[in-house]
Amino acid sequence: MILYNVTVNIDKDVESDWIDWMKATHIPEVMDTGFFTEYRMMRMLSQEQDETGSTFAIQYIAETLGHLQTYLDTVAPKIQKKSIIRYGTKMAAFRTVLEEV
C-alpha cells in the first residue's frame, strides 16, 4: 500500500471555501481517476503561533507505486493546476509518498 500525502496550508480568509471545494470538487475528481482506493482529509491541530493559515493533510491510498506514478505522470498536473488557478498564493502545498511496511 502506498500513501500519497498532500499537506496544504491555506489562508484563513479562503479556508471555508477551500474545504467545501476540496470535498465537493477536488477530492471527487482525484478519486474518479481510479488510481486511489480511499482517502482521508485531516486538519493539523498542532501549529506554531506565528503560522498563518490552517494546515491540512489529504491522504490518498494507492494499491501500488505504479498506480501512483501513473497518476502523477498523466493526471496530477492538470488537477493541481486547478487548485493553483483557484487559490494562487493563498495556498501552499507539498507532497510526500509513504510505503506501508
C-alpha positions, 0 to 999 in steps of 0.5 A, spaced: 500 500 500 502 506 498 500 513 501 500 519 497 500 525 502 498 532 500 499 537 506 496 544 504 496 550 508 491 555 506 489 562 508 484 563 513 480 568 509 479 562 503 479 556 508 471 555 508 471 555 501 477 551 500 474 545 504 467 545 501 471 545 494 476 540 496 470 535 498 465 537 493 470 538 487 477 536 488 477 530 492 471 527 487 475 528 481 482 525 484 478 519 486 474 518 479 481 517 476 481 510 479 488 510 481 486 511 489 482 506 493 480 511 499 482 517 502 482 521 508 482 529 509 485 531 516 486 538 519 493 539 523 491 541 530 498 542 532 501 549 529 506 554 531 503 561 533 506 565 528 503 560 522 498 563 518 493 559 515 490 552 517 494 546 515 491 540 512 493 533 510 489 529 504 491 522 504 490 518 498 491 510 498 494 507 492 494 499 491 501 500 488 507 505 486 505 504 479 498 506 480 501 512 483 506 514 478 501 513 473 497 518 476 502 523 477 505 522 470 498 523 466 493 526 471 496 530 477 498 536 473 492 538 470 488 537 477 493 541 481 493 546 476 486 547 478 487 548 485 493 553 483 488 557 478 483 557 484 487 559 490 494 562 487 498 564 493 493 563 498 495 556 498 501 552 499 502 545 498 507 539 498 507 532 497 510 526 500 509 518 498 509 513 504 510 505 503 506 501 508 511 496 511 
